Amino acid sequence: MNEKELKDRLGIGVSFDVGIRKLEILGKEIQIYFVNGLCDMEYIIELLKELMDLEARGRETPHVREAIENHLTHVQVEYKDTLEDCIVEMLSGLIFILVEGEDRAFVVDVRNYPGRGPEEPDNEKVIRGARDGYTENIIENTALTRRRIRDERLRHEILRVGVRSKTDICISYIEGVADPNLVKIVRKELESIKIDGLPMADKVVEEYMVNQGNNPFPLVRYTERPDVAALHLFEGHVIVIVDATPSVIITPTTVFHHVQHAEEYRQAPFIGTFIKWIRFIGMFISLFVLPLWLLFVLEPNLLPDQFNYIGPSEDANVSEFMQIIIADVGLELLRMAAIHTPSPLTTALGLVAALLLGEVAIEVGLFTSEVVLYVALSAIGAYSNPSYELAIAIKMIRLLLLIVVVSFGSIGFVMASTILFLMLIQIRSLNKPYLWPLIPFDPQSLWQIVMRTTVPNLRRRPRIVHPQDTIKQTSE
């Protein structure tokens, strides 16, 4: 009865990767169900050898189930009472074994997911530091985290989300450090997800966890570095790991979390502070340099006399506003083209881009050299941001500021900047203020953000996550 139902539900005989192996052991038929490609076949072969050896001995026993269980040579063996549970486990890469006359099945973890090894993430490289990174395998990812946190209170709670995909999602936190209410909120949001599957993995989970709406600013932080994730776990954050994606989600986060980079803490405090400030300056340039330049071009009376050289010195066939828009869109197209261009052709693409935007466009009068300069400065400032999501949000806000400046001038720029600041104040990520520690003001925490403080002086965990244990290290 079970065999017929399983064949119908799993498509055995239709799907080539779903298999069944039958054996006669001690007078009872056993059936082993597996998915080829998700299982380590060497483990399964060893199990078959051990069970066949049990049969070859010919010893009769009334306790067949116990005898079979004792010969399952694996450390992870569980019981399942329903076929539904067995099917879910099998489609996750485990195998289940049915024994004739028994109402429970053995489930053995022999997963071996296809994938790549831990490599350094391309967008979070450091000059000196660890070179491993998260992969698409959730088992490897939890192991990479636990390797750095050998605390028995580190918790990895597993959930399955998706009616059809049954995607594994892990909630990681340190018990006794993380706020239980925060863990409860994250768990509740994940359990409330009702969808067929998670084809975009972590991004879909993010949209269910936080109410993004029309807000362009990222409300969670992504990282592919286990050392960065471990650091946030020590601080009291909650990490969400989604299977089949190399990025883990850090919650909760503020805008200042998105401008931190591991390189700052791999250098001396003075050097780390210098790197921080250069990054802050780059963000400011990316957001304001183009709107301010356009404002000074449209209203030159705002410029002091010593800066009267600012503004186009030659005539162009296109207005300054349209030059900026065309150049900005052109850079975005080049970025997209670079992503989709095969590696051997990227050098040629760069040469063509430099020729078109740098020389030909100026010669034909499409751009002025000053527009190209400031658009390039904005792009460089955006690329200095370690958070791609925040860099894109800044680009969108910059575009809106340009439109406001060309429409309403200096008054529009001041009003738009004020509205932007007020909007940032209103944003909350999992009930945490987005501009903390600036608003609400926390001078000690703000100092640690603007300055690279030495690790021995970081004795308290950030208040934003409401950690249970606020002390990182004592002064003794």
BATORDREN-42155 format. One record per residue (C-alpha): residue in one letter; x, y, z. Coordinates in Angstrom, 2 decimals. Layout:
<pts>
residu x y z
A X Y Z $
...
</pts>
This chain:
<pts>
residu x y z
M 0.00 0.00 0.00 $
N 2.78 2.44 1.00 $
E 4.85 1.49 -2.05 $
K 2.03 2.25 -4.49 $
E 1.24 5.58 -2.85 $
L 4.90 6.57 -2.82 $
K 5.37 5.64 -6.47 $
D 2.38 7.78 -7.44 $
R 3.44 10.77 -5.33 $
L 7.15 10.69 -6.11 $
G 6.86 9.74 -9.76 $
I 9.11 6.71 -9.40 $
G 9.58 5.31 -12.89 $
V 8.90 8.73 -14.40 $
S 11.47 10.90 -12.64 $
F 14.85 9.33 -13.31 $
D 16.50 10.84 -10.21 $
V 14.07 9.36 -7.68 $
G 14.93 5.77 -6.82 $
I 13.97 2.83 -4.64 $
R 16.11 -0.13 -3.51 $
K 14.45 -3.26 -2.09 $
L 16.13 -5.86 0.13 $
E 15.03 -8.96 2.00 $
I 16.48 -8.78 5.52 $
L 15.75 -11.41 8.18 $
G 12.54 -12.43 6.47 $
K 11.24 -8.88 6.08 $
E 11.26 -6.66 3.05 $
I 12.84 -3.25 3.45 $
Q 12.64 -0.37 0.96 $
I 15.19 2.43 0.69 $
Y 14.01 5.62 -1.05 $
F 16.52 8.23 -2.25 $
V 17.09 11.11 -4.68 $
N 20.11 10.66 -6.90 $
G 22.22 13.82 -6.97 $
L 21.36 15.00 -3.46 $
C 22.74 11.94 -1.65 $
D 26.24 10.67 -1.06 $
M 26.06 7.30 -2.82 $
E 29.09 5.99 -0.95 $
Y 27.18 6.26 2.32 $
I 24.21 4.43 0.81 $
I 26.45 1.66 -0.52 $
E 28.01 1.23 2.94 $
L 24.54 0.97 4.46 $
L 23.56 -1.64 1.88 $
K 26.72 -3.65 2.58 $
E 26.04 -3.63 6.31 $
L 22.41 -4.71 5.85 $
M 23.39 -7.43 3.38 $
D 25.99 -8.66 5.86 $
L 23.27 -8.82 8.51 $
E 21.20 -11.02 6.19 $
A 24.17 -13.19 5.27 $
R 24.77 -14.11 8.91 $
G 21.41 -15.83 8.97 $
R 20.75 -15.24 12.64 $
E 17.07 -15.29 13.42 $
T 15.74 -12.71 15.84 $
P 12.28 -11.51 16.80 $
H 13.59 -7.95 17.03 $
V 14.16 -7.25 13.34 $
R 13.65 -3.49 13.60 $
E 16.24 -3.16 16.36 $
A 18.70 -5.30 14.43 $
I 18.34 -3.17 11.32 $
E 18.66 0.04 13.31 $
N 21.85 -1.19 14.96 $
H 23.38 -1.82 11.53 $
L 22.62 1.61 10.10 $
T 26.20 2.86 10.11 $
H 25.55 6.57 10.43 $
V 25.50 9.07 13.28 $
Q 22.23 10.75 12.28 $
V 19.30 8.33 12.31 $
E 15.78 9.53 13.14 $
Y 12.23 8.16 13.15 $
K 9.34 9.52 11.13 $
D 5.72 8.53 11.64 $
T 4.10 9.82 8.44 $
L 4.81 9.44 4.75 $
E 4.54 13.20 4.36 $
D 7.49 13.74 6.71 $
C 9.46 11.01 4.95 $
I 8.89 12.56 1.53 $
V 9.96 16.01 2.70 $
E 13.16 14.61 4.20 $
M 13.92 12.54 1.08 $
L 13.50 15.54 -1.21 $
S 15.95 17.39 1.05 $
G 18.66 14.82 0.34 $
L 18.09 12.31 3.14 $
I 16.96 8.71 2.65 $
F 14.17 6.91 4.42 $
I 13.87 3.19 5.03 $
L 10.55 1.37 5.36 $
V 10.50 -1.99 7.14 $
E 7.69 -4.44 6.45 $
G 5.22 -4.51 9.33 $
E 6.59 -1.40 11.02 $
D 4.63 1.85 11.35 $
R 7.68 4.09 11.57 $
A 10.42 4.78 9.06 $
F 14.14 5.29 9.55 $
V 15.50 8.57 8.15 $
V 19.26 8.73 7.57 $
D 21.08 11.96 6.72 $
V 23.31 11.21 3.72 $
R 23.06 14.64 2.08 $
N 25.73 15.70 -0.37 $
Y 24.53 18.82 -2.13 $
P 26.24 19.82 -5.38 $
G 28.04 23.12 -5.13 $
R 31.31 25.01 -4.92 $
G 33.78 25.25 -2.08 $
P 34.10 28.19 0.33 $
E 35.78 31.00 -1.59 $
E 36.45 34.64 -0.79 $
P 33.44 36.79 -1.77 $
D 34.14 39.10 -4.72 $
N 32.36 42.10 -3.18 $
E 33.86 41.80 0.33 $
K 37.53 41.20 -0.33 $
V 40.17 42.17 2.21 $
I 43.89 42.66 1.84 $
R 44.63 40.68 4.99 $
G 42.21 38.24 6.58 $
A 40.19 35.07 6.07 $
R 39.64 33.93 2.49 $
D 36.66 31.64 3.04 $
G 33.10 32.64 2.31 $
Y 29.61 31.26 2.52 $
T 28.38 28.94 -0.23 $
E 24.97 27.80 -1.49 $
N 25.03 24.89 1.00 $
I 23.25 25.68 4.26 $
I 25.05 22.84 6.08 $
E 28.45 24.25 5.16 $
N 27.33 27.76 6.08 $
T 26.26 26.81 9.60 $
A 29.55 24.93 10.02 $
L 31.56 27.97 8.90 $
T 29.75 30.03 11.53 $
R 30.15 27.47 14.33 $
R 33.85 27.16 13.54 $
R 34.22 30.76 14.70 $
I 31.81 30.56 17.64 $
R 32.55 27.52 19.79 $
D 29.91 28.42 22.31 $
E 27.37 25.82 23.38 $
R 24.77 28.59 23.44 $
L 24.98 29.21 19.70 $
R 21.63 28.14 18.29 $
H 20.83 27.12 14.71 $
E 17.03 26.77 14.43 $
I 15.91 25.19 11.15 $
L 12.62 25.95 9.41 $
R 11.15 24.87 6.10 $
V 9.41 27.54 4.05 $
G 7.54 27.13 0.78 $
V 4.62 24.85 0.10 $
R 6.39 23.27 -2.87 $
S 10.05 24.22 -2.51 $
K 10.39 23.25 1.20 $
T 13.40 25.57 1.41 $
D 15.55 25.21 4.53 $
I 15.98 28.45 6.49 $
C 18.19 28.68 9.57 $
I 17.83 31.26 12.35 $
S 21.19 31.73 14.10 $
Y 21.71 33.55 17.39 $
I 23.57 33.22 20.69 $
E 21.23 32.35 23.53 $
G 21.79 34.63 26.47 $
V 23.05 37.43 24.22 $
A 20.39 37.96 21.56 $
D 17.12 39.59 22.59 $
P 14.48 36.81 22.87 $
N 11.81 39.19 21.56 $
L 13.90 39.83 18.45 $
V 14.33 36.09 17.88 $
K 10.60 35.63 18.37 $
I 9.79 38.36 15.83 $
V 12.12 36.87 13.21 $
R 10.77 33.36 13.78 $
K 7.17 34.57 13.57 $
E 7.82 36.45 10.31 $
L 9.44 33.40 8.73 $
E 6.72 31.01 9.88 $
S 4.07 33.32 8.40 $
I 5.49 32.99 4.86 $
K 2.94 31.15 2.71 $
I 4.20 30.78 -0.84 $
D 4.88 28.04 -3.39 $
G 8.63 28.48 -3.28 $
L 11.56 30.83 -2.84 $
P 13.17 31.05 -6.29 $
M 15.06 34.23 -5.32 $
A 15.90 32.77 -1.92 $
D 17.14 35.41 0.56 $
K 15.58 38.38 -1.26 $
V 12.09 36.86 -0.99 $
V 12.69 36.16 2.70 $
E 13.78 39.77 3.23 $
E 10.61 41.14 1.65 $
Y 8.50 39.03 4.00 $
M 10.56 39.90 7.09 $
V 10.60 43.69 6.69 $
N 8.01 46.04 5.32 $
Q 10.05 47.58 2.51 $
G 7.22 49.35 0.71 $
N 8.47 52.18 -1.52 $
N 11.49 52.80 0.69 $
P 14.66 52.45 -1.43 $
F 17.03 52.05 1.53 $
P 18.01 48.51 2.56 $
L 16.52 47.37 5.88 $
V 18.73 44.28 6.31 $
R 22.39 43.72 5.62 $
Y 23.78 40.92 3.48 $
T 27.19 39.37 3.94 $
E 29.04 36.42 2.47 $
R 31.83 36.52 5.07 $
P 31.57 34.15 8.07 $
D 33.79 36.41 10.20 $
V 31.42 39.36 9.65 $
A 28.41 37.21 10.54 $
A 30.16 35.90 13.66 $
L 30.98 39.46 14.75 $
H 27.32 40.45 14.54 $
L 26.25 37.32 16.41 $
F 28.59 38.27 19.26 $
E 26.97 41.71 19.31 $
G 23.48 40.21 19.70 $
H 22.18 40.28 16.14 $
V 20.13 37.49 14.57 $
I 21.38 35.86 11.37 $
V 19.07 34.26 8.80 $
I 20.67 31.68 6.50 $
V 18.68 30.57 3.46 $
D 19.62 27.40 1.60 $
A 20.82 27.76 -2.01 $
T 22.23 31.26 -1.53 $
P 25.71 32.37 -0.39 $
S 24.45 35.54 1.31 $
V 23.21 35.55 4.89 $
I 20.85 38.17 6.30 $
I 21.87 40.23 9.34 $
T 19.06 41.73 11.42 $
P 18.38 44.30 12.68 $
T 20.51 46.90 10.93 $
T 20.82 50.67 10.69 $
V 22.14 52.78 7.85 $
F 25.57 52.79 9.51 $
H 25.80 48.98 9.40 $
H 25.82 49.19 5.61 $
V 28.96 51.31 5.49 $
Q 31.08 49.02 7.64 $
H 33.67 46.76 6.06 $
A 35.93 44.04 7.42 $
E 39.00 45.86 6.05 $
E 38.59 48.56 8.71 $
Y 39.21 45.99 11.46 $
R 42.08 44.30 9.65 $
Q 44.17 47.48 9.90 $
A 45.51 49.61 12.74 $
P 42.91 51.83 14.45 $
F 44.30 55.03 12.87 $
I 44.29 53.45 9.40 $
G 40.82 52.01 10.01 $
T 39.52 55.45 10.95 $
F 41.06 56.90 7.79 $
I 39.33 54.23 5.68 $
K 36.02 54.96 7.43 $
W 36.21 58.67 6.72 $
I 37.21 58.18 3.10 $
R 34.15 55.94 2.70 $
F 31.88 58.54 4.35 $
I 33.27 61.23 2.04 $
G 32.69 58.94 -0.94 $
M 29.04 58.47 0.06 $
F 28.58 62.23 0.46 $
I 30.13 62.85 -2.96 $
S 27.98 60.17 -4.55 $
L 24.79 61.71 -3.17 $
F 25.36 65.49 -3.29 $
V 28.13 66.48 -5.69 $
L 26.02 66.32 -8.87 $
P 22.91 68.07 -7.44 $
L 25.08 70.79 -5.89 $
W 27.07 71.32 -9.10 $
L 23.86 71.58 -11.12 $
L 22.45 74.01 -8.56 $
F 25.53 76.25 -8.83 $
V 25.36 76.13 -12.62 $
L 21.70 77.17 -12.60 $
E 22.16 79.76 -9.84 $
P 25.77 81.00 -10.07 $
N 25.02 83.82 -7.61 $
L 25.18 81.21 -4.82 $
L 28.87 80.63 -5.47 $
P 31.52 82.63 -3.56 $
D 33.93 84.54 -5.78 $
Q 36.82 82.16 -5.10 $
F 34.77 79.31 -6.60 $
N 33.59 81.06 -9.73 $
Y 35.51 78.55 -11.85 $
I 32.81 75.98 -11.12 $
G 30.53 75.56 -14.09 $
P 30.93 74.65 -17.74 $
S 33.56 76.70 -19.54 $
E 32.52 75.59 -23.00 $
D 29.18 75.40 -24.76 $
A 27.41 72.11 -25.32 $
N 24.50 71.09 -27.50 $
V 22.63 69.55 -24.56 $
S 21.55 71.11 -21.26 $
E 23.58 70.30 -18.15 $
F 20.69 68.38 -16.60 $
M 20.27 66.14 -19.65 $
Q 24.04 65.64 -19.85 $
I 24.07 64.33 -16.31 $
I 21.08 62.06 -16.93 $
I 22.53 60.65 -20.16 $
A 25.96 60.09 -18.58 $
D 24.46 58.50 -15.45 $
V 22.26 56.17 -17.48 $
G 25.24 55.37 -19.70 $
L 27.33 54.35 -16.69 $
E 24.51 52.14 -15.44 $
L 24.27 50.49 -18.85 $
L 28.02 49.92 -18.79 $
R 27.75 48.31 -15.36 $
M 25.03 45.97 -16.61 $
A 27.02 45.20 -19.74 $
A 30.11 44.39 -17.65 $
I 28.09 41.89 -15.61 $
H 26.77 40.09 -18.69 $
T 29.95 40.34 -20.77 $
P 32.24 37.27 -20.82 $
S 35.47 37.87 -18.89 $
P 37.78 37.85 -21.97 $
L 35.77 40.73 -23.47 $
T 35.57 43.02 -20.40 $
T 38.85 44.76 -21.25 $
A 37.59 45.58 -24.72 $
L 34.33 46.85 -23.22 $
G 36.25 49.16 -20.89 $
L 38.29 50.60 -23.76 $
V 35.17 51.24 -25.83 $
A 33.44 52.90 -22.86 $
A 36.42 55.15 -22.14 $
L 36.63 56.15 -25.81 $
L 32.92 56.87 -26.17 $
L 32.30 58.66 -22.87 $
G 35.67 60.31 -22.46 $
E 36.68 61.52 -25.90 $
V 34.07 61.20 -28.62 $
A 31.13 62.41 -26.52 $
I 33.02 65.58 -25.56 $
E 34.27 66.25 -29.09 $
V 30.80 66.04 -30.63 $
G 29.40 68.39 -27.99 $
L 27.20 65.87 -26.19 $
F 29.04 66.30 -22.88 $
T 31.28 68.90 -21.33 $
S 34.42 67.70 -19.60 $
E 33.16 68.99 -16.24 $
V 30.01 66.85 -16.44 $
V 32.10 63.79 -17.17 $
L 34.33 64.62 -14.18 $
Y 31.51 64.97 -11.66 $
V 29.57 61.97 -12.95 $
A 32.76 59.92 -12.62 $
L 33.28 61.21 -9.05 $
S 29.72 60.19 -8.16 $
A 30.27 56.72 -9.61 $
I 33.55 56.26 -7.73 $
G 31.89 57.39 -4.50 $
A 29.11 54.84 -5.02 $
Y 31.60 52.03 -5.68 $
S 33.40 52.81 -2.42 $
N 30.27 51.72 -0.56 $
P 30.50 48.06 0.55 $
S 26.70 47.72 0.39 $
Y 25.47 47.42 -3.19 $
E 21.87 47.91 -2.03 $
L 22.70 51.21 -0.29 $
A 24.70 52.41 -3.32 $
I 21.68 51.85 -5.59 $
A 19.40 53.64 -3.09 $
I 21.76 56.63 -3.07 $
K 21.70 56.66 -6.88 $
M 17.88 56.80 -6.85 $
I 17.82 59.63 -4.29 $
R 20.45 61.51 -6.29 $
L 18.26 61.31 -9.38 $
L 15.30 62.73 -7.45 $
L 17.48 65.57 -6.10 $
L 18.57 66.43 -9.64 $
I 14.96 66.61 -10.80 $
V 14.04 68.82 -7.82 $
V 17.00 71.13 -8.42 $
V 16.23 71.65 -12.10 $
S 12.54 72.20 -11.28 $
F 12.63 74.35 -8.12 $
G 16.23 75.49 -7.67 $
S 17.85 76.07 -4.29 $
I 14.56 76.09 -2.37 $
G 13.69 72.69 -3.81 $
F 17.14 71.33 -2.93 $
V 16.83 72.42 0.71 $
M 13.29 71.09 1.02 $
A 14.16 67.78 -0.65 $
S 17.21 67.30 1.60 $
T 15.08 68.02 4.67 $
I 12.38 65.58 3.55 $
L 15.07 62.94 2.94 $
F 16.42 63.39 6.46 $
L 12.93 63.21 7.98 $
M 12.19 60.08 5.96 $
L 15.33 58.41 7.29 $
I 14.25 59.29 10.82 $
Q 10.89 57.57 10.26 $
I 12.36 54.33 8.87 $
R 12.47 51.40 11.27 $
S 13.96 47.98 10.66 $
L 12.31 45.34 12.87 $
N 11.24 48.14 15.23 $
K 14.78 49.59 15.40 $
P 15.46 53.25 14.42 $
Y 17.34 53.42 11.13 $
L 19.54 56.42 12.05 $
W 20.69 55.09 15.42 $
P 23.00 56.16 17.09 $
L 22.57 59.61 15.50 $
I 18.82 59.65 16.19 $
P 18.12 58.77 18.95 $
F 21.48 60.23 19.94 $
D 23.94 57.83 21.58 $
P 27.33 59.58 21.78 $
Q 29.34 56.56 22.86 $
S 28.01 54.35 20.05 $
L 28.30 57.17 17.51 $
W 31.96 57.62 18.43 $
Q 32.58 53.93 17.72 $
I 31.01 54.34 14.29 $
V 32.90 57.43 13.16 $
M 36.17 56.25 14.72 $
R 37.86 52.85 14.54 $
T 38.08 52.10 18.25 $
T 40.60 49.57 19.51 $
V 39.04 46.21 20.33 $
P 40.13 46.20 24.03 $
N 38.08 49.40 24.48 $
L 34.90 47.84 23.02 $
R 33.55 46.52 26.28 $
R 29.82 46.83 25.64 $
R 27.55 45.44 22.98 $
P 25.50 47.86 20.84 $
R 22.32 48.96 22.60 $
I 20.33 48.89 19.36 $
V 19.83 45.10 19.57 $
H 18.92 45.16 23.30 $
P 21.34 42.35 24.20 $
Q 20.65 40.33 27.33 $
D 24.32 40.34 28.25 $
T 25.52 43.89 27.59 $
I 29.16 43.31 28.56 $
K 31.54 41.98 25.92 $
Q 34.60 41.95 28.12 $
T 35.42 43.10 31.61 $
S 38.08 45.64 32.44 $
E 40.03 43.10 34.51 $
</pts>
